[in-house]
Amino acid sequence: MAGIDTLRLATAQDQALAVHDIDVMGQDCHGAIDNLLRQGMIQLEHGANFLKKVVHQHSAKMA
């Protein structure tokens, strides 16, 4: 009977470790995705600023 209780305890701990590992991997993936999105937003902001300058310079020449 003691062997069965030991197996139950080991199995429960293994499952908890497996869930923890999946959670950590998921957080790592989300961190990488967040970094990519952040970089994309920065590039879009810089692109928008560049376009504003080009449009303003172009419209000033037209006026």
Backbone hydrogen bonds, N-H to C=O, Kabsch-Sander energy under -0.5 kcal/mol:
donor,donor_aa,acceptor,acceptor_aa,energy
5,D,1,M,-1.8
6,T,2,A,-2.0
7,L,3,G,-2.0
8,R,4,I,-2.3
9,L,5,D,-2.2
10,A,6,T,-2.4
11,T,7,L,-2.6
12,A,8,R,-2.2
13,Q,9,L,-2.2
14,D,10,A,-2.5
15,Q,11,T,-2.3
16,A,12,A,-2.0
17,L,13,Q,-2.4
18,A,14,D,-2.4
19,V,15,Q,-2.5
20,H,16,A,-2.3
21,D,17,L,-2.6
22,I,18,A,-2.2
23,D,19,V,-2.4
24,V,20,H,-2.5
25,M,21,D,-2.4
26,G,22,I,-2.5
27,Q,23,D,-2.2
28,D,24,V,-2.3
29,C,25,M,-2.2
30,H,26,G,-2.5
31,G,27,Q,-2.4
32,A,28,D,-2.1
33,I,29,C,-2.5
34,D,30,H,-2.9
35,N,31,G,-2.2
36,L,32,A,-2.1
37,L,33,I,-2.6
38,R,34,D,-2.7
39,Q,35,N,-2.4
40,G,36,L,-2.4
41,M,37,L,-2.5
42,I,38,R,-2.3
43,Q,39,Q,-2.4
44,L,40,G,-2.4
45,E,41,M,-2.5
46,H,42,I,-2.4
47,G,43,Q,-2.5
48,A,44,L,-2.7
49,N,45,E,-2.4
50,F,46,H,-2.3
51,L,47,G,-2.6
52,K,48,A,-2.4
53,K,49,N,-1.9
54,V,50,F,-2.3
55,V,51,L,-3.0
56,H,52,K,-2.7
57,Q,53,K,-2.4
58,H,54,V,-2.5
59,S,55,V,-3.0
60,A,56,H,-2.0
61,K,57,Q,-1.5
62,M,58,H,-1.4
63,A,59,S,-1.4
